[in-house]
């Protein structure tokens, strides 16, 4: 896991998807990511660049 996950996502938006797909392939399984309250990204974050 990266030291600063938020910074990693800013620099490499596909980082976690890549890691999860690799893990699923190694384990021959599927991974479901469910993001709850995603709307808060738009309602609580005022900086458009950060959104």
C-alpha positions as CSV (number, residue, x, y, z in Angstrom):
1,X,0.0,0.0,0.0
2,X,1.4,3.4,-0.9
3,X,2.4,5.7,2.0
4,X,0.0,8.4,0.8
5,X,-2.9,6.9,-1.1
6,X,-4.5,10.3,-1.9
7,X,-1.2,11.5,-3.5
8,X,-0.8,8.3,-5.4
9,X,-4.4,8.7,-6.8
10,X,-3.6,12.3,-7.9
11,X,-0.4,11.3,-9.7
12,X,-1.6,7.9,-11.0
13,X,-5.4,7.7,-11.2
14,X,-5.4,4.1,-12.4
15,X,-3.0,2.8,-9.8
16,X,-5.5,1.0,-7.5
17,X,-7.4,-0.4,-10.4
18,X,-4.2,-1.9,-11.8
19,X,-3.3,-3.3,-8.5
20,X,-6.7,-4.9,-7.9
21,X,-6.8,-6.4,-11.4
22,X,-3.4,-7.9,-10.9
23,X,-4.4,-9.4,-7.5
24,X,-7.6,-10.8,-9.0
25,X,-5.6,-12.5,-11.8
26,X,-3.1,-14.0,-9.4
27,X,-6.0,-15.4,-7.3
28,X,-8.1,-16.3,-10.3
29,X,-11.1,-14.5,-8.8
30,X,-13.0,-11.3,-9.3
31,X,-13.0,-8.2,-7.1
32,X,-16.0,-5.9,-6.6
33,X,-15.3,-2.4,-5.4
34,X,-18.4,-0.7,-4.1
35,X,-18.1,3.1,-3.4
36,X,-20.8,4.4,-1.1
37,X,-21.5,8.1,-0.7
38,X,-19.7,8.9,-4.0
39,X,-21.9,12.0,-4.3
40,X,-20.1,13.6,-1.4
41,X,-17.1,14.1,-3.8
42,X,-19.3,16.6,-5.6
43,X,-21.2,18.1,-2.6
44,X,-18.5,18.5,-0.1
45,X,-15.4,19.2,-2.2
46,X,-15.5,22.8,-3.6
47,X,-12.3,22.7,-5.6
48,X,-13.2,21.5,-9.2
49,X,-9.6,20.2,-9.8
50,X,-9.7,18.1,-6.6
51,X,-13.1,16.6,-7.6
